[in-house]
Amino acid sequence: MKKIVMVLLAVGGALVARRKLEESKAEQALWAQATDPLNS
């Protein structure tokens, strides 16, 4: 039972980390677009 809980926690942690990474990439792309001197 403990192994199942640990696996579920690991999977949950990986999903949270992946979501944070995608949000970070999206925000970085937004800033790159907003600060691009060619768009001025």
mmJSON file of the N, C-alpha and C atoms, coordinates in Angstrom:
{"data_MODEL":{"atom_site":{
"group_PDB":["ATOM","ATOM","ATOM","ATOM","ATOM","ATOM","ATOM","ATOM","ATOM","ATOM","ATOM","ATOM","ATOM","ATOM","ATOM","ATOM","ATOM","ATOM","ATOM","ATOM","ATOM","ATOM","ATOM","ATOM","ATOM","ATOM","ATOM","ATOM","ATOM","ATOM","ATOM","ATOM","ATOM","ATOM","ATOM","ATOM","ATOM","ATOM","ATOM","ATOM","ATOM","ATOM","ATOM","ATOM","ATOM","ATOM","ATOM","ATOM","ATOM","ATOM","ATOM","ATOM","ATOM","ATOM","ATOM","ATOM","ATOM","ATOM","ATOM","ATOM","ATOM","ATOM","ATOM","ATOM","ATOM","ATOM","ATOM","ATOM","ATOM","ATOM","ATOM","ATOM","ATOM","ATOM","ATOM","ATOM","ATOM","ATOM","ATOM","ATOM","ATOM","ATOM","ATOM","ATOM","ATOM","ATOM","ATOM","ATOM","ATOM","ATOM","ATOM","ATOM","ATOM","ATOM","ATOM","ATOM","ATOM","ATOM","ATOM","ATOM","ATOM","ATOM","ATOM","ATOM","ATOM","ATOM","ATOM","ATOM","ATOM","ATOM","ATOM","ATOM","ATOM","ATOM","ATOM","ATOM","ATOM","ATOM","ATOM","ATOM"],
"id":[1,2,3,4,5,6,7,8,9,10,11,12,13,14,15,16,17,18,19,20,21,22,23,24,25,26,27,28,29,30,31,32,33,34,35,36,37,38,39,40,41,42,43,44,45,46,47,48,49,50,51,52,53,54,55,56,57,58,59,60,61,62,63,64,65,66,67,68,69,70,71,72,73,74,75,76,77,78,79,80,81,82,83,84,85,86,87,88,89,90,91,92,93,94,95,96,97,98,99,100,101,102,103,104,105,106,107,108,109,110,111,112,113,114,115,116,117,118,119,120],
"type_symbol":["N","C","C","N","C","C","N","C","C","N","C","C","N","C","C","N","C","C","N","C","C","N","C","C","N","C","C","N","C","C","N","C","C","N","C","C","N","C","C","N","C","C","N","C","C","N","C","C","N","C","C","N","C","C","N","C","C","N","C","C","N","C","C","N","C","C","N","C","C","N","C","C","N","C","C","N","C","C","N","C","C","N","C","C","N","C","C","N","C","C","N","C","C","N","C","C","N","C","C","N","C","C","N","C","C","N","C","C","N","C","C","N","C","C","N","C","C","N","C","C"],
"label_atom_id":["N","CA","C","N","CA","C","N","CA","C","N","CA","C","N","CA","C","N","CA","C","N","CA","C","N","CA","C","N","CA","C","N","CA","C","N","CA","C","N","CA","C","N","CA","C","N","CA","C","N","CA","C","N","CA","C","N","CA","C","N","CA","C","N","CA","C","N","CA","C","N","CA","C","N","CA","C","N","CA","C","N","CA","C","N","CA","C","N","CA","C","N","CA","C","N","CA","C","N","CA","C","N","CA","C","N","CA","C","N","CA","C","N","CA","C","N","CA","C","N","CA","C","N","CA","C","N","CA","C","N","CA","C","N","CA","C","N","CA","C"],
"label_alt_id":[null,null,null,null,null,null,null,null,null,null,null,null,null,null,null,null,null,null,null,null,null,null,null,null,null,null,null,null,null,null,null,null,null,null,null,null,null,null,null,null,null,null,null,null,null,null,null,null,null,null,null,null,null,null,null,null,null,null,null,null,null,null,null,null,null,null,null,null,null,null,null,null,null,null,null,null,null,null,null,null,null,null,null,null,null,null,null,null,null,null,null,null,null,null,null,null,null,null,null,null,null,null,null,null,null,null,null,null,null,null,null,null,null,null,null,null,null,null,null,null],
"label_comp_id":["MET","MET","MET","LYS","LYS","LYS","LYS","LYS","LYS","ILE","ILE","ILE","VAL","VAL","VAL","MET","MET","MET","VAL","VAL","VAL","LEU","LEU","LEU","LEU","LEU","LEU","ALA","ALA","ALA","VAL","VAL","VAL","GLY","GLY","GLY","GLY","GLY","GLY","ALA","ALA","ALA","LEU","LEU","LEU","VAL","VAL","VAL","ALA","ALA","ALA","ARG","ARG","ARG","ARG","ARG","ARG","LYS","LYS","LYS","LEU","LEU","LEU","GLU","GLU","GLU","GLU","GLU","GLU","SER","SER","SER","LYS","LYS","LYS","ALA","ALA","ALA","GLU","GLU","GLU","GLN","GLN","GLN","ALA","ALA","ALA","LEU","LEU","LEU","TRP","TRP","TRP","ALA","ALA","ALA","GLN","GLN","GLN","ALA","ALA","ALA","THR","THR","THR","ASP","ASP","ASP","PRO","PRO","PRO","LEU","LEU","LEU","ASN","ASN","ASN","SER","SER","SER"],
"label_asym_id":["A","A","A","A","A","A","A","A","A","A","A","A","A","A","A","A","A","A","A","A","A","A","A","A","A","A","A","A","A","A","A","A","A","A","A","A","A","A","A","A","A","A","A","A","A","A","A","A","A","A","A","A","A","A","A","A","A","A","A","A","A","A","A","A","A","A","A","A","A","A","A","A","A","A","A","A","A","A","A","A","A","A","A","A","A","A","A","A","A","A","A","A","A","A","A","A","A","A","A","A","A","A","A","A","A","A","A","A","A","A","A","A","A","A","A","A","A","A","A","A"],
"label_entity_id":["1","1","1","1","1","1","1","1","1","1","1","1","1","1","1","1","1","1","1","1","1","1","1","1","1","1","1","1","1","1","1","1","1","1","1","1","1","1","1","1","1","1","1","1","1","1","1","1","1","1","1","1","1","1","1","1","1","1","1","1","1","1","1","1","1","1","1","1","1","1","1","1","1","1","1","1","1","1","1","1","1","1","1","1","1","1","1","1","1","1","1","1","1","1","1","1","1","1","1","1","1","1","1","1","1","1","1","1","1","1","1","1","1","1","1","1","1","1","1","1"],
"label_seq_id":[1,1,1,2,2,2,3,3,3,4,4,4,5,5,5,6,6,6,7,7,7,8,8,8,9,9,9,10,10,10,11,11,11,12,12,12,13,13,13,14,14,14,15,15,15,16,16,16,17,17,17,18,18,18,19,19,19,20,20,20,21,21,21,22,22,22,23,23,23,24,24,24,25,25,25,26,26,26,27,27,27,28,28,28,29,29,29,30,30,30,31,31,31,32,32,32,33,33,33,34,34,34,35,35,35,36,36,36,37,37,37,38,38,38,39,39,39,40,40,40],
"pdbx_PDB_ins_code":[null,null,null,null,null,null,null,null,null,null,null,null,null,null,null,null,null,null,null,null,null,null,null,null,null,null,null,null,null,null,null,null,null,null,null,null,null,null,null,null,null,null,null,null,null,null,null,null,null,null,null,null,null,null,null,null,null,null,null,null,null,null,null,null,null,null,null,null,null,null,null,null,null,null,null,null,null,null,null,null,null,null,null,null,null,null,null,null,null,null,null,null,null,null,null,null,null,null,null,null,null,null,null,null,null,null,null,null,null,null,null,null,null,null,null,null,null,null,null,null],
"Cartn_x":[0.816,0.0,0.866,1.941,2.82,3.47,3.783,4.419,3.474,2.192,1.211,1.091,1.051,0.966,2.197,3.366,4.603,4.636,4.169,4.126,3.157,1.994,1.012,1.552,2.254,2.859,3.933,4.724,5.765,5.152,4.105,3.433,2.798,2.158,1.556,2.603,3.725,4.808,5.354,5.469,5.961,4.971,3.693,2.684,2.707,2.871,2.948,4.193,5.314,6.554,6.421,5.786,5.598,4.719,3.653,2.76,3.485,4.294,5.061,6.054,6.686,7.636,6.939,5.76,5.011,4.563,4.125,3.727,4.924,6.074,7.283,7.671,7.588,7.916,6.948,5.663,4.66,4.912,5.238,5.507,6.773,7.783,9.019,8.766,7.944,7.617,6.844,5.948,5.179,6.094,7.039,7.98,8.878,9.287,10.129,9.37,8.102,7.288,7.077,6.834,6.558,7.798,8.976,10.198,10.981,10.415,11.088,11.159,12.359,12.467,11.875,11.721,11.161,9.658,8.987,7.546,7.171,8.135,7.835,7.347],
"Cartn_y":[-1.195,0.0,1.267,1.237,2.395,2.673,1.613,1.795,2.5,2.142,2.776,4.263,4.586,5.985,6.755,6.156,6.818,7.041,6.06,6.212,7.323,7.349,8.403,9.777,9.894,11.171,11.594,10.638,10.944,11.407,10.73,11.112,12.487,12.729,14.035,15.139,14.889,15.87,16.145,15.107,15.283,16.115,15.879,16.65,18.118,18.386,19.768,20.445,19.744,20.306,20.59,19.688,19.881,21.099,21.245,22.393,23.702,23.731,24.933,25.262,24.242,24.451,25.035,24.502,25.015,26.453,26.771,28.137,29.075,28.632,29.445,29.722,28.696,28.875,29.833,29.722,30.607,32.051,32.254,33.608,34.166,33.324,33.767,34.165,33.408,33.736,35.048,35.261,36.505,37.699,37.569,38.654,38.891,37.838,37.989,38.754,38.442,39.135,40.588,40.852,42.207,43.088,42.506,43.311,43.226,42.602,42.476,43.839,44.35,45.691,45.784,44.676,44.711,44.951,44.686,44.884,46.331,47.164,48.53,49.394],
"Cartn_z":[0.0,0.0,0.0,0.781,0.85,-0.498,-1.237,-2.543,-3.51,-3.45,-4.333,-4.007,-2.729,-2.304,-2.767,-2.619,-3.032,-4.542,-5.303,-6.755,-7.136,-6.502,-6.796,-6.437,-5.338,-4.962,-5.966,-6.419,-7.395,-8.711,-9.154,-10.395,-10.238,-9.111,-8.857,-8.854,-8.226,-8.203,-9.588,-10.406,-11.768,-12.591,-12.394,-13.13,-12.73,-11.455,-10.982,-11.553,-11.536,-12.066,-13.561,-14.284,-15.72,-15.994,-15.217,-15.4,-15.127,-14.071,-13.747,-14.863,-15.433,-16.513,-17.74,-18.082,-19.229,-18.996,-17.774,-17.455,-17.562,-17.108,-17.167,-18.616,-19.457,-20.873,-21.542,-21.208,-21.79,-21.364,-20.098,-19.61,-20.249,-20.42,-21.046,-22.502,-23.205,-24.59,-24.659,-23.704,-23.669,-23.452,-22.502,-22.264,-23.477,-24.126,-25.314,-26.402,-26.545,-27.547,-27.154,-25.871,-25.402,-25.488,-25.326,-25.31,-26.617,-27.628,-28.921,-29.588,-29.879,-30.468,-31.876,-32.566,-33.931,-33.93,-32.809,-32.728,-32.395,-32.068,-31.647,-32.794],
"occupancy":[1.0,1.0,1.0,1.0,1.0,1.0,1.0,1.0,1.0,1.0,1.0,1.0,1.0,1.0,1.0,1.0,1.0,1.0,1.0,1.0,1.0,1.0,1.0,1.0,1.0,1.0,1.0,1.0,1.0,1.0,1.0,1.0,1.0,1.0,1.0,1.0,1.0,1.0,1.0,1.0,1.0,1.0,1.0,1.0,1.0,1.0,1.0,1.0,1.0,1.0,1.0,1.0,1.0,1.0,1.0,1.0,1.0,1.0,1.0,1.0,1.0,1.0,1.0,1.0,1.0,1.0,1.0,1.0,1.0,1.0,1.0,1.0,1.0,1.0,1.0,1.0,1.0,1.0,1.0,1.0,1.0,1.0,1.0,1.0,1.0,1.0,1.0,1.0,1.0,1.0,1.0,1.0,1.0,1.0,1.0,1.0,1.0,1.0,1.0,1.0,1.0,1.0,1.0,1.0,1.0,1.0,1.0,1.0,1.0,1.0,1.0,1.0,1.0,1.0,1.0,1.0,1.0,1.0,1.0,1.0],
"B_iso_or_equiv":[0.0,0.0,0.0,0.0,0.0,0.0,0.0,0.0,0.0,0.0,0.0,0.0,0.0,0.0,0.0,0.0,0.0,0.0,0.0,0.0,0.0,0.0,0.0,0.0,0.0,0.0,0.0,0.0,0.0,0.0,0.0,0.0,0.0,0.0,0.0,0.0,0.0,0.0,0.0,0.0,0.0,0.0,0.0,0.0,0.0,0.0,0.0,0.0,0.0,0.0,0.0,0.0,0.0,0.0,0.0,0.0,0.0,0.0,0.0,0.0,0.0,0.0,0.0,0.0,0.0,0.0,0.0,0.0,0.0,0.0,0.0,0.0,0.0,0.0,0.0,0.0,0.0,0.0,0.0,0.0,0.0,0.0,0.0,0.0,0.0,0.0,0.0,0.0,0.0,0.0,0.0,0.0,0.0,0.0,0.0,0.0,0.0,0.0,0.0,0.0,0.0,0.0,0.0,0.0,0.0,0.0,0.0,0.0,0.0,0.0,0.0,0.0,0.0,0.0,0.0,0.0,0.0,0.0,0.0,0.0],
"pdbx_formal_charge":[null,null,null,null,null,null,null,null,null,null,null,null,null,null,null,null,null,null,null,null,null,null,null,null,null,null,null,null,null,null,null,null,null,null,null,null,null,null,null,null,null,null,null,null,null,null,null,null,null,null,null,null,null,null,null,null,null,null,null,null,null,null,null,null,null,null,null,null,null,null,null,null,null,null,null,null,null,null,null,null,null,null,null,null,null,null,null,null,null,null,null,null,null,null,null,null,null,null,null,null,null,null,null,null,null,null,null,null,null,null,null,null,null,null,null,null,null,null,null,null],
"auth_seq_id":[1,1,1,2,2,2,3,3,3,4,4,4,5,5,5,6,6,6,7,7,7,8,8,8,9,9,9,10,10,10,11,11,11,12,12,12,13,13,13,14,14,14,15,15,15,16,16,16,17,17,17,18,18,18,19,19,19,20,20,20,21,21,21,22,22,22,23,23,23,24,24,24,25,25,25,26,26,26,27,27,27,28,28,28,29,29,29,30,30,30,31,31,31,32,32,32,33,33,33,34,34,34,35,35,35,36,36,36,37,37,37,38,38,38,39,39,39,40,40,40],
"auth_comp_id":["MET","MET","MET","LYS","LYS","LYS","LYS","LYS","LYS","ILE","ILE","ILE","VAL","VAL","VAL","MET","MET","MET","VAL","VAL","VAL","LEU","LEU","LEU","LEU","LEU","LEU","ALA","ALA","ALA","VAL","VAL","VAL","GLY","GLY","GLY","GLY","GLY","GLY","ALA","ALA","ALA","LEU","LEU","LEU","VAL","VAL","VAL","ALA","ALA","ALA","ARG","ARG","ARG","ARG","ARG","ARG","LYS","LYS","LYS","LEU","LEU","LEU","GLU","GLU","GLU","GLU","GLU","GLU","SER","SER","SER","LYS","LYS","LYS","ALA","ALA","ALA","GLU","GLU","GLU","GLN","GLN","GLN","ALA","ALA","ALA","LEU","LEU","LEU","TRP","TRP","TRP","ALA","ALA","ALA","GLN","GLN","GLN","ALA","ALA","ALA","THR","THR","THR","ASP","ASP","ASP","PRO","PRO","PRO","LEU","LEU","LEU","ASN","ASN","ASN","SER","SER","SER"],
"auth_asym_id":["A","A","A","A","A","A","A","A","A","A","A","A","A","A","A","A","A","A","A","A","A","A","A","A","A","A","A","A","A","A","A","A","A","A","A","A","A","A","A","A","A","A","A","A","A","A","A","A","A","A","A","A","A","A","A","A","A","A","A","A","A","A","A","A","A","A","A","A","A","A","A","A","A","A","A","A","A","A","A","A","A","A","A","A","A","A","A","A","A","A","A","A","A","A","A","A","A","A","A","A","A","A","A","A","A","A","A","A","A","A","A","A","A","A","A","A","A","A","A","A"],
"auth_atom_id":["N","CA","C","N","CA","C","N","CA","C","N","CA","C","N","CA","C","N","CA","C","N","CA","C","N","CA","C","N","CA","C","N","CA","C","N","CA","C","N","CA","C","N","CA","C","N","CA","C","N","CA","C","N","CA","C","N","CA","C","N","CA","C","N","CA","C","N","CA","C","N","CA","C","N","CA","C","N","CA","C","N","CA","C","N","CA","C","N","CA","C","N","CA","C","N","CA","C","N","CA","C","N","CA","C","N","CA","C","N","CA","C","N","CA","C","N","CA","C","N","CA","C","N","CA","C","N","CA","C","N","CA","C","N","CA","C","N","CA","C"],
"pdbx_PDB_model_num":[1,1,1,1,1,1,1,1,1,1,1,1,1,1,1,1,1,1,1,1,1,1,1,1,1,1,1,1,1,1,1,1,1,1,1,1,1,1,1,1,1,1,1,1,1,1,1,1,1,1,1,1,1,1,1,1,1,1,1,1,1,1,1,1,1,1,1,1,1,1,1,1,1,1,1,1,1,1,1,1,1,1,1,1,1,1,1,1,1,1,1,1,1,1,1,1,1,1,1,1,1,1,1,1,1,1,1,1,1,1,1,1,1,1,1,1,1,1,1,1]
}}}
